[in-house]
């Protein structure tokens, strides 16, 4: 009986990390796709200028580029898993922050932070796409 439990325990541990990667990937792309149809409602709820509507997506994408220069070497030094887990935590907190914002400025800052968490994901996923090798 103990062997069976040990087998399923190892199997669950082996499957958890790839499943977490898939969910993180899905959520990261979903944050861009879901906001586009509803951004007009967000702007209206905050009584902001309509010209700020596309800024949300732009800041998200800018955040996605902001930390690439730092996180690549950092993930090589401390490992990709801690970087990926930190990114997932930041992403979760940033998503919660978008729910709690009370102004358009706070919303835009939260969207930028959401974008920066994608940098963590990209660097954590690099090993799976390239065998862990970086081109010099």
N, C-alpha and C positions, 0 to 999 in steps of 0.2 A: 504494500500500500504506500509505503514511504517513497518508493521508486516512482510510482505513478504521480504522486504529488510533486516530486522534484522535477519530473519531466514536464508537467504542465506549468510549473512555476518558471522554469527556464524558457519555455515556449512563450509564455505571457510577457516575460521581460524582453525577449528577442523581438516580439511583434510590437511592443509598446512604442519604442522610439520611431520606427518607420511610420506607424500610424499617426503619431504626434506630428511628424514632418508633413504628412499629407494634410492633416487638419490645419496646420499653421499655414501651409501654402494656399489652401483653399480660402482661409480667412483673410490672408493678405491680399489676394486678388479681389475678393468679395468687397473689401472696404472701398475699392475704387469704383467697382461696377454698381454698387448699391447707392452710393451717394449721388451719382449723376442725375437720376430722375428726381431725387428729392431735394436737391440743393436749393431750388427755388423756394420750397417750403421753409428750409432752414433760414434763408435770407429774410423771408417774410416774417418768421417768428421772432427774429432778432431786430426787426425794423432796420435792416442794413441796406446799403445801396446794392442794386442788382448787379453792378459791375464787379462785386466781390464774389459772385457765384463761381466763376472759373478759377479764382485764386485758391480755392480749397484743393482742387486737384493739382494745381501747379505746386502748391506748398508740399503736398504729399509726395509728389515726384522729386521735388528739390530735397526733401528730407531723405528720400531713398538714395540720393547721391552724397549726402553730407558727410557721412562717416566711413565711406569705403576705404579711404586712404589710411585710416587708423585701424579699422577692424580686421583687415587682411593680415597685417603683421601680428596683431594681437591674437588672432585665432591660431596663427602658426606657433606662437609662443606658449599660450596657455591651453590650447586645444579648442577644437571646434564645438564640442558639446557644451562647455560652459558659456561660450559666446552665444550659441543658439538658444540656450535656456534663458539667458539674460534678455535676449531679444524678444522671446515669447512673453516674458514677464512685463517688459516695457510695452509691448504691443497690447497686452491685456489691460494694463493701467491706462494707456492712451485711449483705448476704446471706451473704458469706463469714464474717462475724463470728458470725452465728447458728449456723453449722456448728461453730464452734470454742468456743462457750460451755461453761462447766463448772458454771454455777449458774443458777438461775431468774432471779436479779437481772440477770446479764449478758445473758441471753436477752431479758428485757424491755427493757433499754437498747438492745440491737441492734434490736428491733422498733420502738422509738421512732425510732431513726435511720433505719430503712427508711421510716417514715412521713414523716419530714422530707424525704427525697429526692423524694417525690411532689410536694411544693410546687414543687420545681425544674421538674418535668415540666409541671405545670399552667401555670406562668407561661411556660415555653418554648413551649407549644402554643397559647397565647392568640392569637397572631398569625394562626394558621391558622383559628381559629373566628370571629374578630371583625374580621379585616382589620388587626389591630394597634392598633385603637382602644380606649381605655379610657373608660368613662363617668366623668364627674366628679361 
